[in-house]
Amino acid sequence: MMLAYRLVRLIETHSDALANGLLQKVQTSEVVSDYRNVPPEELKQRVYEIYRHLGEWLLGKSEFDIEKRYLEIGAKRAQQHVSQSQLVWAIVLTKENLWEYLKKESVLDRPAEVFGELEMLQLLDAFFDRAIYYGAVGHERVLAQHPVAESSVAK
């Protein structure tokens, strides 16, 4: 678990650079072109908050906390005319951005370190799986309340 803690601290320490890198990926990707409707600083701040407080999100927050945050994010993206598929893909990009960083920075010497990293990867996977689910639910709720918005989100 010590390696997992060190990796989380590494991510938290470099959260600003990670958030900037993700923002650049989103802004240059045609796959998430609806994110042009989201102010760049808002997107960067949301991602920064996750990266900066990753340890808290992985170990201290409950399912309810993740649900609450991502229901809000999903609803906000629907209101900003971001399609559900692009919402999901942006969350996937957030996770992939972390993987790329960890692959670059992680040097494993002992089998125990491998198990520590695997444990962390499982925690990250569970977090992002829940983020995707609750983001989609929040998005769907807005569309259910405002069916007209669905046609403008779906384009």
C-alpha positions as CSV (number, residue, x, y, z in Angstrom):
1,M,0.0,0.0,0.0
2,M,3.0,2.3,0.5
3,L,3.7,2.4,-3.3
4,A,0.0,3.2,-3.9
5,Y,0.2,6.1,-1.4
6,R,3.4,7.4,-3.1
7,L,1.8,7.2,-6.5
8,V,-1.3,9.1,-5.3
9,R,0.9,11.7,-3.7
10,L,2.8,12.0,-7.0
11,I,-0.4,12.6,-8.9
12,E,-1.7,15.1,-6.4
13,T,1.6,17.0,-6.5
14,H,1.4,17.2,-10.3
15,S,-2.3,17.8,-10.5
16,D,-2.1,21.1,-12.2
17,A,0.1,19.8,-15.0
18,L,-2.1,16.7,-15.4
19,A,-5.2,19.0,-15.6
20,N,-3.5,21.2,-18.2
21,G,-2.6,18.1,-20.2
22,L,-6.1,16.8,-20.2
23,L,-7.5,20.2,-21.1
24,Q,-5.2,20.2,-24.1
25,K,-6.3,16.7,-25.2
26,V,-10.0,17.6,-24.9
27,Q,-9.6,20.8,-26.8
28,T,-7.8,19.1,-29.7
29,S,-10.0,16.0,-29.9
30,E,-12.9,15.8,-32.4
31,V,-14.3,12.9,-30.4
32,V,-15.3,15.3,-27.6
33,S,-16.1,18.4,-29.7
34,D,-19.2,19.2,-27.6
35,Y,-16.8,20.2,-24.9
36,R,-16.3,23.4,-26.8
37,N,-19.5,24.4,-25.0
38,V,-17.8,24.0,-21.6
39,P,-15.6,26.9,-20.5
40,P,-12.0,25.7,-20.4
41,E,-11.4,27.0,-16.9
42,E,-14.5,25.1,-15.6
43,L,-13.3,21.8,-17.2
44,K,-9.7,22.3,-15.9
45,Q,-11.0,23.1,-12.4
46,R,-13.2,20.0,-12.2
47,V,-10.3,17.7,-13.4
48,Y,-7.8,19.5,-11.2
49,E,-10.0,18.9,-8.1
50,I,-10.1,15.2,-8.9
51,Y,-6.4,14.9,-9.4
52,R,-5.5,17.2,-6.5
53,H,-7.6,15.2,-4.0
54,L,-7.2,11.8,-5.5
55,G,-6.3,10.1,-2.3
56,E,-9.4,11.5,-0.6
57,W,-11.6,10.4,-3.6
58,L,-10.1,6.9,-3.6
59,L,-9.9,6.2,0.2
60,G,-12.0,8.8,2.0
61,K,-15.1,9.4,-0.1
62,S,-18.1,7.2,-0.1
63,E,-20.2,5.9,-3.0
64,F,-22.7,8.7,-2.1
65,D,-20.0,11.4,-2.5
66,I,-19.0,10.1,-6.0
67,E,-22.7,9.8,-6.9
68,K,-23.4,13.4,-5.8
69,R,-20.5,14.9,-7.6
70,Y,-21.0,13.0,-10.9
71,L,-24.8,13.5,-11.0
72,E,-24.0,17.2,-10.8
73,I,-21.4,17.0,-13.5
74,G,-23.6,14.9,-15.8
75,A,-26.5,17.3,-15.4
76,K,-24.3,20.3,-16.0
77,R,-22.9,18.8,-19.2
78,A,-26.4,18.0,-20.5
79,Q,-27.3,21.7,-19.9
80,Q,-24.2,22.7,-21.8
81,H,-25.3,20.5,-24.8
82,V,-22.5,17.9,-24.3
83,S,-23.8,14.5,-25.6
84,Q,-23.8,11.6,-23.2
85,S,-21.2,9.7,-25.2
86,Q,-18.8,12.6,-25.1
87,L,-19.4,13.0,-21.4
88,V,-18.4,9.4,-21.0
89,W,-15.4,9.7,-23.3
90,A,-14.1,12.8,-21.4
91,I,-14.1,10.7,-18.2
92,V,-12.3,7.9,-20.0
93,L,-9.7,10.5,-21.2
94,T,-9.3,11.7,-17.6
95,K,-8.5,8.1,-16.6
96,E,-6.2,7.5,-19.5
97,N,-4.4,10.7,-18.8
98,L,-3.6,9.3,-15.4
99,W,-2.5,5.9,-16.8
100,E,-0.1,7.6,-19.2
101,Y,1.4,9.6,-16.4
102,L,1.7,6.6,-14.1
103,K,3.4,4.5,-16.8
104,K,6.0,7.3,-17.3
105,E,6.6,7.9,-13.6
106,S,6.2,4.4,-12.1
107,V,9.3,2.3,-11.6
108,L,8.6,-1.0,-10.0
109,D,11.5,-3.0,-8.5
110,R,9.9,-5.6,-6.3
111,P,6.9,-7.9,-6.6
112,A,5.3,-6.2,-3.5
113,E,5.4,-2.9,-5.5
114,V,3.5,-4.5,-8.3
115,F,0.8,-5.7,-6.0
116,G,0.6,-2.2,-4.5
117,E,0.2,-0.6,-7.9
118,L,-2.4,-3.2,-8.8
119,E,-4.4,-2.3,-5.7
120,M,-4.3,1.3,-6.7
121,L,-5.3,0.6,-10.2
122,Q,-8.3,-1.3,-8.9
123,L,-9.3,1.6,-6.8
124,L,-8.9,4.0,-9.7
125,D,-10.9,1.7,-12.0
126,A,-13.7,1.5,-9.5
127,F,-13.7,5.3,-9.0
128,F,-13.9,6.0,-12.8
129,D,-16.5,3.3,-13.4
130,R,-18.7,5.0,-10.8
131,A,-18.0,8.4,-12.2
132,I,-19.1,7.2,-15.7
133,Y,-22.3,5.6,-14.4
134,Y,-23.4,8.6,-12.2
135,G,-22.4,11.1,-14.9
136,A,-24.6,9.3,-17.3
137,V,-27.5,9.1,-14.8
138,G,-27.2,12.9,-14.1
139,H,-27.2,13.5,-17.9
140,E,-30.2,11.3,-18.4
141,R,-32.2,13.0,-15.7
142,V,-31.8,16.4,-17.3
143,L,-32.9,15.0,-20.7
144,A,-35.9,13.3,-19.0
145,Q,-37.0,16.6,-17.4
146,H,-36.4,18.6,-20.6
147,P,-37.0,16.4,-23.6
148,V,-36.5,19.2,-26.1
149,A,-32.9,19.5,-24.9
150,E,-32.3,15.9,-26.0
151,S,-32.5,16.8,-29.7
152,S,-30.1,19.7,-29.3
153,V,-27.6,17.5,-27.3
154,A,-27.8,14.6,-29.7
155,K,-27.3,16.9,-32.7
